[in-house]
Every structure is written in structure tokens, then in C-alpha cells.
Amino acid sequence: MEETLADRDTARQLHRLLHDLPEPYKEVFSLRIFGELSFAQIGELFGKTESWARVTYFRARQKLKEALKR
């Protein structure tokens, strides 16, 4: 029971942090995780390269990890 509550709190905190991410990090992360788009598709949507999408996603993940540690 306590693990379930902890998971819900973590999920809620993660959604709050995701909402606060600046663009394009928020959008790229959401498209990758929730939209299940490939990096190539994300890059195409933004008129950028696949590498740009990968780097942006990685940076978004790093920002979320850092924020969760606080």
C-alpha cells in the first residue's frame, strides 16, 4: 500500500515537473514517451534532424532527473 502511494506521488511530481519544462524539451519528451514517436519523426515535425531530437530528449530527461533529486 505504501509503495503504491509513493509511486503515485512520484508520478504526480514527474507530471508537474514535465509541465514546467521549457519548450522544446517538454514537447519532444512528451512526443517520445506518450506519443511513442521515433526520433526521426520528432525531428521531422520540428523541421530538425534526428540527432537534434535525440539531444533534446536526452537534455529533457536530464532536467527531469535533476529536478526529481531536489
Secondary structure, 3 states (H helix, E strand, C coil): CHHHHHHHHHHHHHHHHHHHCCCCHHHHHHHHHCCCCCHHHHHHHHCCCHHHHHHHHHHHHHHHHHHHHC
